[in-house]
Amino acid sequence: MELKQVEKITKALGDRNRLLILKAIRANDGNLDCSAIVTSLALAQPSVSHHIKKLTEADIILPHKEGRFYSYSINEKLLDNYVNTLKNL
C-alpha cells in the first residue's frame, strides 16, 4: 500500500463519528443503510452524509445501491492491508 493511501485512510479514521459509523456497520452484520446510521448515531442526515463521503472516498466503506437507497459495508481487505502496512513501517 502506498503511503498516500495510508495517509488518506488515517485522516478518514481520525474522526470519532466516522469510527462510530464503522462500529454501527460492524454491529449490524457488516451492512447498514444511511437512515439506520442516522438513527443509531443521533446525528443530522447531512452530517452522516459528510462522514460517509469521507469514508467512501478513502475506500474504507463500500456503497451498495438498492433501488434509490444505499447501504454500506466495511472494506475488510483494505483495512487488513492498512494494518499490515502500519505494522511494517
Residue pairs with C-beta under 8 A, 6 or more apart in sequence:
1 81
1 82
1 85
6 82
6 85
6 86
8 57
8 58
9 58
9 59
9 60
9 78
9 82
11 58
12 18
12 54
12 55
12 57
12 58
12 60
13 19
13 58
13 60
15 51
15 54
17 41
17 43
17 47
17 51
18 51
18 54
18 55
20 41
21 37
21 41
21 48
21 51
21 52
21 55
21 61
22 55
22 60
22 61
22 74
24 32
24 36
24 37
24 40
24 41
25 31
25 32
25 37
25 61
25 72
25 73
25 74
26 74
28 36
30 73
30 74
31 64
31 71
31 72
31 73
32 40
32 71
32 72
33 66
33 69
33 70
33 71
33 72
34 45
34 48
34 49
34 52
34 69
34 70
34 71
34 72
35 69
37 48
37 52
37 72
38 44
38 45
38 48
41 48
43 51
52 61
52 72
55 61
55 72
56 62
56 63
56 72
59 75
59 78
60 74
60 75
60 78
60 79
61 72
61 73
61 74
61 75
62 72
62 73
62 74
62 75
63 70
63 71
63 72
64 70
64 71
64 72
64 73
